[in-house]
């Protein structure tokens, strides 16, 4: 399965949440509402989740292995960094 598209939607004025993202696999399967979060050890991607009746959250979509998680994080964080650099360059 290949990542064929990533769209990043930056969030302003939030200390930890940096952006939302949408990712497309093989041009035929989309996952929306991934979150790019600034953690204590750097950026990471949180999968979309739904709040349960007891107040906890459960992922509605997530990778089943570390290799897939790594590929998703590289694609999403990579696009976030490109957008950030392009935004800084455009502001000059």
NORTA-V330434 format. One record per residue. N is the residue number from 1. SS is DSSP state (H for helix, E for strand, L for the rest). PSI is psi as a letter, one per 30 degrees, with the letter a starting at -180 (999 if undefined). OMEGA is omega in radians with two decimals (NA if undefined). Layout:
# NORTA-V330434
n=N ss=SS psi=PSI omega=OMEGA
n=N ss=SS psi=PSI omega=OMEGA
This chain:
# NORTA-V330434
n=1 ss=L psi=k omega=-3.11
n=2 ss=L psi=k omega=3.00
n=3 ss=E psi=j omega=-3.09
n=4 ss=E psi=f omega=3.11
n=5 ss=E psi=k omega=3.04
n=6 ss=E psi=k omega=3.04
n=7 ss=E psi=k omega=-3.10
n=8 ss=E psi=k omega=-3.13
n=9 ss=E psi=j omega=-3.08
n=10 ss=E psi=k omega=3.10
n=11 ss=L psi=k omega=3.13
n=12 ss=L psi=l omega=2.98
n=13 ss=L psi=h omega=3.04
n=14 ss=L psi=k omega=-3.04
n=15 ss=L psi=e omega=-3.06
n=16 ss=L psi=e omega=-3.14
n=17 ss=E psi=j omega=-3.08
n=18 ss=E psi=e omega=-3.10
n=19 ss=E psi=l omega=2.91
n=20 ss=E psi=l omega=3.13
n=21 ss=E psi=l omega=3.01
n=22 ss=E psi=k omega=-3.12
n=23 ss=E psi=k omega=3.13
n=24 ss=E psi=k omega=3.10
n=25 ss=E psi=k omega=3.08
n=26 ss=L psi=g omega=3.11
n=27 ss=L psi=g omega=-3.05
n=28 ss=L psi=g omega=3.14
n=29 ss=E psi=k omega=-3.07
n=30 ss=E psi=k omega=3.01
n=31 ss=E psi=k omega=-3.12
n=32 ss=E psi=l omega=3.02
n=33 ss=E psi=g omega=2.92
n=34 ss=E psi=l omega=-3.14
n=35 ss=E psi=k omega=3.02
n=36 ss=E psi=j omega=-3.01
n=37 ss=E psi=k omega=3.04
n=38 ss=E psi=j omega=3.10
n=39 ss=E psi=a omega=-3.12
n=40 ss=L psi=f omega=3.13
n=41 ss=L psi=g omega=3.12
n=42 ss=E psi=a omega=-3.12
n=43 ss=E psi=k omega=2.98
n=44 ss=E psi=l omega=-3.12
n=45 ss=E psi=k omega=3.06
n=46 ss=E psi=k omega=-3.12
n=47 ss=L psi=l omega=3.10
n=48 ss=L psi=k omega=-3.09
n=49 ss=E psi=l omega=-3.13
n=50 ss=E psi=k omega=3.13
n=51 ss=E psi=k omega=3.12
n=52 ss=L psi=l omega=-3.12
n=53 ss=L psi=e omega=-3.12
n=54 ss=L psi=g omega=3.09
n=55 ss=L psi=f omega=3.09
n=56 ss=L psi=l omega=-3.13
n=57 ss=E psi=k omega=3.10
n=58 ss=E psi=k omega=3.09
n=59 ss=E psi=k omega=3.08
n=60 ss=L psi=f omega=3.06
n=61 ss=L psi=k omega=3.12
n=62 ss=L psi=l omega=3.11
n=63 ss=L psi=k omega=-3.13
n=64 ss=L psi=f omega=3.12
n=65 ss=L psi=l omega=-3.08
n=66 ss=H psi=e omega=3.14
n=67 ss=H psi=e omega=3.13
n=68 ss=H psi=e omega=3.09
n=69 ss=H psi=e omega=3.13
n=70 ss=H psi=e omega=-3.14
n=71 ss=H psi=e omega=3.12
n=72 ss=H psi=e omega=-3.13
n=73 ss=H psi=e omega=3.12
n=74 ss=H psi=e omega=-3.11
n=75 ss=H psi=e omega=-3.07
n=76 ss=H psi=e omega=-3.14
n=77 ss=H psi=e omega=3.08
n=78 ss=H psi=e omega=3.12
n=79 ss=H psi=e omega=3.08
n=80 ss=H psi=e omega=3.14
n=81 ss=H psi=e omega=3.11
n=82 ss=H psi=e omega=3.14
n=83 ss=H psi=e omega=3.13
n=84 ss=H psi=e omega=3.13
n=85 ss=H psi=e omega=3.11
n=86 ss=H psi=e omega=3.12
n=87 ss=H psi=e omega=3.11
n=88 ss=H psi=e omega=-3.14
n=89 ss=H psi=e omega=-3.13
n=90 ss=H psi=f omega=-3.13
n=91 ss=H psi=f omega=-3.11
n=92 ss=L psi=999 omega=NA
